[in-house]
Structures are given as C-alpha cells and as structure tokens.
Amino acid sequence: MKKRGLFCILLLFFLSFLTVALALFLMRTPYEFWNALLPIPHDEMRVVVIKPGLSARECADAFKEQDALTGSASSLAGWMRWLGIDRKIRPGQYRVIRSSPWDLARQLTTLRPVDWSLTIAPGMDVFSIKTLFDFDDSDDAPDALFLAVMNDANYPRPMTKVLPSDEEGRIAFLLPETYFVVERTPVELVKVASHAWWDRFGDRASAMTSRDLSGKAAIASMIEREALWDEERPIIAGVINNRLKKNMPLQIDATVVYAWKLLGKRITRVLYSDLEVDSPYNTYAAPGLPPSPICVPSAESWEAALSPGENGYYYYVARRDGYHIFAETYDDHRKNIKKAKEN
C-alpha cells in the first residue's frame, strides 16, 4: 500500500510538472510558431475602434460589438489574459480578420493601432494610385505598387482563382474607399482594399470564370468614366452590352483618353484627330472590349456591370449637366447631339 501511495504521489508530481511545463511552453511559444502550425482562416476584414480607458473585457466587448469576433467576448478576454496582452491593448483602430476568440487573440499579440489612412477614389488608375505613396525617386520604389498588386498573397485566397494576370486588370479589384492602415505601403492598401471588394462581390465573382470577370471589370471601368449619375450606370452598361452583341465598335471616349495617357499625353477632350491613336484601347478602331480596365470602378459601376439594364439603346450623348440622352438608332442619335448642344 505504501508503494502504491508513493507511486500515486510521484505520478501526481509528474503530471503537475508536465502541466506547468506545458503551460510555460504555450505562454512562451512565439506567435510565428502558432501562425505557421495553425494559420488563421481567411475571412472578412474588420476595422475595430478601441476607445481610451477600456478594460480588457471592454475591449473584448468592442471586438464583438463591431462584428470582428465569431465567439464570445468572455472567451476573447480570457485568451488575452492568457497571452499577456490584456494590459497592452492601446486605443486606436485595429484592422483584423474576423475570427474566433483564440485566433483573434493571436492576431492581437502582434497588431498595433493603425496610424495612416489611404483613399482610393473611383476612377483612379495605376498612375494616380502611385501618387498615394511617398516613393523615393532615387530607387526602384515605384515598382512596389506593381509587386504588391501582382502578389497573390495580398488577396483573399479564393479571390486569386479569378484574378487577371496583369497589373491594370488587378487594380480594378480594389474597392474605392478610405482605409485605415498600419503602414502607408502598397501592400497594406492592396490587402485591405481587395478584401473589401471580395466581401462585397465575392459570392457573385466566385461563380464566374476569370475571363468573364475580367470582361466585367473592363465594362465597369468604362461605366465609371462615362457616367456621372448613379441611375444612368445600368443604362450605359446595357448600351455596352447591346453594342458587343452586334459586334459594333464601342466608341467610348474614355478609352481613347487612356490610350493617349499610356503614351504620355494627357487629353481632357477627345478630338477627331485623337481617334487616330494606334492602341488596343482605342475602342473606335479596335473591336470588342479594351484589353484591361482603364480605371478603378466604384461599387455602383461594378453593380451596373454585373447586373446591366435591359434596353434597346445603342447610342448616347452627354448633356451639359452630365446626364445623357439615349437613342436606339443613329438618326435619333444625331438629333440628340443637336439637342445636347442646345441645352
């Protein structure tokens, strides 16, 4: 009996030692180890505001209330205490992947509040997006945008299956918005803006081929440049589709402007002489869609491209107030041109 009692004591001591050792191992194991062993699942991105003076539990409540947490706030608070970050959370805005308490706590071990904001405006292109960053002309820094846009790791994993293979094509999949980022870098911008696009359009995009989706991106970009008012975007999308079905040249001035921009010439008004530009973006001469989007479309332009209006129009001309007059025949279009000049 004494031997059995001694054995139980030794076993209990061993198990206690093992438990303490395991706890110390878990507490001291670097975040990188767990991230490599158990990567955080890809999900929607969230920007969570943590106000000054909040306790660890109140911070956990904030993550829950702002839809960044899929489990309970009490569990998150517990993991924060376990990982020793409950008193290290600073006030500010945190960009996190929406996840479980354990995965969210793991993210918070290395995150710090975002300090910068970057704005992608609808209609920006690869040239204007570069101006968002303070590149040093003495090195190859301007290539940083190209590298960030072309790196699949910066996009939601399912999105990479439908992304085009060129920089101009991928730029269109960055949703225009003001984003809060930790660093003012192209990588940060591509990550948060592509996640925002996928959150909004991913369900529909995942059911399409990369080629079809690239075509929709090109159409959305032309709508963005052509339409001033949201209610006209589906109508213009319908016009583009109607002309494509008839194998008619699209004859969209915005693509000619972009063609000249690629050649280093900036024009604001398209003249007849400008239509002679030798470029696949010249939709007066080249059939079908341009090879890539000509700008970053707004969410409204994307909606119009994905769900175009059904109409019998093949022509439109802009009035001075930005609205368009639409026509089914060329004769009516010519009459509308005169009306537009009179108004």
C-alpha positions in Angstrom: 0.0 0.0 0.0 2.9 2.3 0.9 4.5 1.7 -2.5 1.2 2.3 -4.3 0.7 5.6 -2.3 4.3 6.7 -3.2 3.6 5.8 -6.9 0.5 8.0 -6.9 2.3 10.9 -5.3 5.2 10.6 -7.8 2.6 10.4 -10.7 0.7 13.4 -9.4 4.0 15.3 -9.1 5.0 14.3 -12.6 1.6 15.3 -14.1 1.8 18.7 -12.2 5.3 19.3 -13.5 4.2 18.3 -17.0 1.2 20.7 -16.8 3.3 23.6 -15.6 5.9 22.9 -18.3 3.2 22.7 -21.0 1.7 26.0 -19.8 5.1 27.7 -19.8 5.7 26.4 -23.3 2.4 27.6 -24.6 2.9 31.0 -23.0 6.4 31.5 -24.3 5.9 30.0 -27.7 6.2 32.7 -30.3 3.2 33.9 -32.3 5.0 32.9 -35.5 5.1 29.2 -34.4 1.3 29.1 -33.9 0.7 31.0 -37.1 2.7 28.5 -39.1 1.2 25.5 -37.3 -2.4 26.7 -37.3 -2.8 29.6 -39.8 -5.7 32.0 -39.1 -8.5 31.2 -41.6 -9.2 33.8 -44.3 -12.4 35.7 -43.6 -13.8 39.2 -43.8 -11.6 42.1 -42.7 -12.9 44.4 -39.9 -11.6 47.8 -38.6 -12.4 47.9 -34.9 -12.2 51.2 -32.8 -10.9 50.8 -29.3 -11.6 53.8 -27.2 -9.3 55.1 -24.4 -9.7 53.8 -20.9 -11.3 50.4 -21.7 -10.5 47.3 -19.7 -9.6 44.0 -21.3 -13.1 42.8 -21.0 -14.5 46.0 -22.5 -12.0 45.7 -25.4 -13.3 42.2 -26.0 -16.8 43.5 -26.0 -15.8 46.1 -28.6 -14.5 43.5 -30.9 -17.7 41.5 -30.5 -20.0 44.5 -31.0 -18.1 45.6 -34.1 -18.5 42.1 -35.7 -14.9 41.1 -35.6 -15.4 38.2 -33.2 -17.3 35.0 -34.0 -17.3 33.6 -30.4 -17.9 35.1 -27.0 -16.3 38.3 -25.6 -15.6 36.5 -22.3 -13.5 33.8 -24.2 -11.5 36.5 -26.0 -10.9 38.3 -22.7 -9.6 35.0 -21.3 -7.2 34.4 -24.1 -6.0 38.0 -23.9 -5.1 37.4 -20.2 -3.5 34.1 -21.0 -1.3 35.6 -23.7 -0.4 38.6 -21.6 -1.9 41.2 -23.9 -4.9 42.2 -21.7 -3.0 45.3 -20.5 -1.1 46.0 -23.7 -4.0 47.0 -25.9 -3.7 50.6 -26.8 -6.6 52.8 -28.0 -7.0 53.3 -31.7 -8.2 51.4 -34.8 -7.3 47.8 -35.3 -7.6 46.0 -38.7 -8.3 42.3 -38.0 -9.5 39.2 -39.7 -13.0 38.3 -38.4 -12.3 35.1 -36.4 -12.7 33.1 -33.2 -11.6 34.3 -29.7 -8.3 32.2 -29.9 -7.5 33.4 -33.5 -8.4 37.0 -32.7 -6.2 37.0 -29.6 -3.3 35.6 -31.6 -3.7 38.5 -34.1 -3.6 41.0 -31.2 -0.3 39.7 -30.0 1.4 41.5 -32.9 -1.0 44.1 -34.1 -0.8 47.8 -33.2 -3.4 50.5 -33.9 -3.4 51.8 -37.5 -1.9 55.2 -37.9 -2.5 56.0 -41.6 -5.4 56.5 -43.9 -5.3 55.9 -47.7 -8.1 56.8 -50.0 -8.8 55.1 -53.4 -11.2 57.4 -55.3 -13.4 56.0 -58.0 -11.8 56.5 -61.4 -8.2 56.4 -60.2 -5.8 54.3 -62.3 -2.4 52.8 -61.9 -0.8 56.2 -62.4 -2.8 58.1 -59.9 -2.7 55.3 -57.2 1.1 55.6 -57.2 0.7 59.2 -56.1 -0.8 58.0 -52.8 2.7 56.9 -51.7 5.8 58.9 -50.9 8.1 57.0 -53.2 11.8 57.8 -53.4 12.8 58.5 -57.0 16.3 57.5 -56.3 15.5 53.8 -56.1 13.0 51.3 -57.5 10.3 52.1 -55.0 7.7 52.9 -57.7 7.8 49.2 -58.6 6.5 48.5 -55.1 2.9 49.0 -56.3 3.4 46.6 -59.2 4.9 44.0 -56.8 2.1 44.4 -54.3 -0.7 44.2 -56.9 0.8 41.1 -58.6 1.5 39.2 -55.3 -1.4 36.6 -54.8 -0.6 36.6 -51.0 -2.1 40.0 -50.7 -5.5 38.9 -51.7 -8.2 36.7 -50.2 -7.3 33.1 -51.1 -10.5 32.3 -53.1 -10.1 35.6 -55.0 -6.8 34.5 -56.6 -8.6 31.9 -58.7 -10.4 34.6 -60.7 -7.9 37.5 -60.7 -6.5 38.6 -64.0 -2.7 38.3 -64.6 -1.9 41.9 -65.3 -1.4 45.0 -63.1 -4.1 47.1 -64.8 -6.6 44.3 -64.5 -6.0 43.7 -60.8 -6.2 47.4 -59.9 -9.9 47.3 -60.8 -10.5 44.8 -58.0 -9.5 47.3 -55.3 -12.7 48.8 -53.9 -12.7 52.6 -53.7 -12.9 53.7 -50.1 -10.9 55.4 -47.3 -8.9 52.7 -45.5 -7.0 52.8 -42.2 -3.7 51.0 -42.5 -0.7 50.3 -40.2 1.8 51.3 -42.8 1.5 53.6 -45.8 2.5 51.0 -48.2 1.1 49.4 -51.4 1.0 46.0 -49.7 -1.3 47.3 -46.9 -3.5 49.1 -49.4 -3.9 46.0 -51.7 -4.7 43.7 -48.8 -7.4 45.8 -47.2 -9.0 47.1 -50.5 -9.1 43.6 -52.1 -10.7 42.1 -49.0 -13.3 44.9 -49.1 -14.0 44.1 -52.8 -14.3 40.4 -52.1 -16.6 40.9 -49.1 -19.0 42.8 -51.4 -18.8 40.9 -54.7 -17.1 37.6 -53.8 -20.3 35.5 -53.9 -21.0 36.5 -57.5 -17.4 36.6 -58.6 -16.7 33.0 -57.4 -19.3 31.7 -59.8 -17.7 33.3 -62.8 -14.6 32.4 -64.9 -11.6 34.7 -64.7 -12.1 35.7 -68.3 -15.7 36.7 -67.8 -15.0 38.6 -64.6 -12.1 40.5 -66.4 -14.6 41.5 -69.0 -17.0 42.8 -66.4 -14.1 44.7 -64.8 -13.4 46.4 -68.2 -17.0 47.3 -68.6 -17.3 48.6 -65.0 -14.2 50.8 -65.6 -15.8 52.3 -68.8 -19.0 52.9 -67.0 -17.1 54.7 -64.2 -15.6 57.1 -66.7 -18.7 57.6 -68.8 -21.4 58.0 -66.1 -21.7 60.9 -63.7 -25.0 59.9 -62.1 -25.6 56.5 -60.5 -29.1 56.0 -62.0 -27.5 56.0 -65.5 -24.9 53.4 -64.9 -27.1 50.3 -65.6 -28.4 52.0 -68.7 -24.9 52.6 -70.0 -24.0 49.1 -69.1 -26.9 48.0 -71.3 -25.7 50.1 -74.2 -22.2 48.5 -74.0 -23.7 45.0 -73.9 -26.0 45.8 -76.9 -23.1 47.0 -79.0 -21.0 44.0 -78.1 -23.8 41.6 -79.1 -24.0 43.4 -82.5 -20.2 43.4 -82.9 -20.3 47.2 -83.1 -17.3 49.3 -82.0 -17.9 50.6 -78.5 -16.6 54.1 -79.4 -16.1 55.2 -75.8 -14.1 58.4 -75.5 -12.7 57.4 -72.1 -10.7 54.6 -73.6 -9.1 56.9 -76.1 -8.1 59.3 -73.3 -6.5 56.3 -71.5 -4.8 55.2 -74.7 -3.1 58.6 -75.0 -2.2 58.6 -71.3 -0.3 55.4 -71.8 1.7 57.1 -74.5 2.5 60.0 -72.1 -0.1 62.5 -73.5 -2.9 63.8 -71.3 -6.1 65.0 -73.1 -9.3 66.2 -71.5 -11.4 66.5 -74.6 -11.4 63.9 -77.5 -11.0 65.5 -80.9 -11.3 63.7 -84.3 -7.5 63.7 -84.6 -7.2 61.9 -81.3 -9.2 59.0 -82.7 -6.2 58.0 -84.8 -4.2 56.8 -81.9 -2.8 53.3 -82.6 -3.7 51.4 -79.4 -5.8 48.4 -78.4 -7.6 50.8 -76.0 -8.9 52.8 -78.9 -12.5 51.4 -79.0 -13.3 53.5 -82.1 -10.8 51.3 -84.1 -10.3 48.1 -82.1 -13.3 45.7 -81.8 -14.7 44.4 -78.6 -13.5 45.3 -75.1 -10.2 47.1 -74.2 -7.5 44.6 -73.1 -7.8 45.7 -69.4 -9.8 48.1 -67.2 -9.0 51.7 -67.7 -9.6 52.7 -64.0 -10.8 51.6 -60.6 -14.6 51.3 -60.8 -16.8 52.3 -58.0 -19.1 49.8 -56.3 -22.0 51.3 -58.2 -20.2 50.8 -61.5 -19.4 47.2 -60.6 -23.1 46.6 -59.7 -24.1 48.0 -63.1 -21.6 45.8 -65.0 -22.7 42.7 -63.1 -26.4 43.5 -63.5 -26.8 45.7 -66.6 -30.1 47.2 -67.5 -32.0 45.8 -70.4 -32.8 48.3 -73.1 -32.7 48.9 -76.8 -30.2 51.7 -76.8 -27.0 51.7 -78.9 -26.1 55.4 -78.6 -25.8 58.2 -76.0 -24.6 61.7 -75.8 -23.8 63.8 -72.8 -25.7 67.0 -71.9 -24.1 69.9 -70.1 -25.5 68.7 -66.7 -23.8 65.3 -67.0 -26.9 63.4 -67.9 -27.1 61.6 -71.2 -29.7 61.3 -74.0 -30.1 57.8 -75.2 -31.1 56.6 -78.7 -31.8 53.3 -80.5 -30.9 54.5 -84.0 -28.1 56.5 -85.4 -30.5 59.0 -86.9 -32.1 59.7 -83.5 -28.6 59.9 -82.0 -27.7 62.7 -84.5 -30.8 64.6 -83.4 -29.9 64.1 -79.8 -26.4 65.5 -80.4 -28.0 68.7 -81.6 -30.3 68.7 -78.5 -27.4 68.3 -76.2 -25.6 71.3 -77.7 -28.7 73.4 -77.3 -29.3 72.5 -73.6 
